[in-house]
C-alpha cells in the first residue's frame, strides 16, 4: 500500500513527465478523499488530444 508521500511523489513525476510534452493537467493532484489515489481531474479536449498524441509517440519508440 502506498503512503500519502508516495502518492505525492507519483503525482510530481507525472506532472514533470507531462510537462516534457508541454501538457498541463491543472487539477492533477492527490485525491484527498481516497488515500493512495491520484486525481487526474477534468481537462479539455485539446489537452486530451495532446496527451493521446504524446502517448502514441512514446509507444512508437
N, C-alpha and C positions, 0 to 999 in steps of 0.2 A: 504494500500500500504506500502511496506517495504522501509525503508530508506537504503542508502548505508551502514550505520553502522550495521543495522540488517542483511543485506546480508553477510557482512564480518563475523559477529558472526556465522551465519549459516555455512559458509564455514569452519570456525575453528572447530565448533562442529563436522562436518562431517569428517574433517581431523583427529581429535582426535579419533573418533569412528572407523574409518578405521584402524588407527594405532594400536588399540587394537587387531586387527586381522592380523597385520603385512602387511597391504595393504597400498601402497602409490600411489596416483594419482598425478604425478609431475605437471601436468598442471591445477590442481584443483584451482579455484580462482573465483573472481567476474568478470562477463562479463562486461567489461568497455564500450562496445557499447550499451548494453541494460540494463538499470538500473533495479535492482531487480532480475536479473537472475544470476544463478551460472553456470560457465563454468566448466563442468566435463572433457572436453578435450579428447584427444586421449590417449589410453593405449593399451598395447599389449595383446595378447590372454591369456597369463599366468595370468595377473592381472585381466582380466575379469573373468576367471575361479575361482580365489581366492575370488573375490567379490561375485560371484554367490554362491559359497560354504558357505561363511560366512552368507549370507542372508538365505540360506536354513537351516543352523544350527540354526540360531536365530528364524526362523519360527517354528521349532520343539519344542522349549522350552515353 
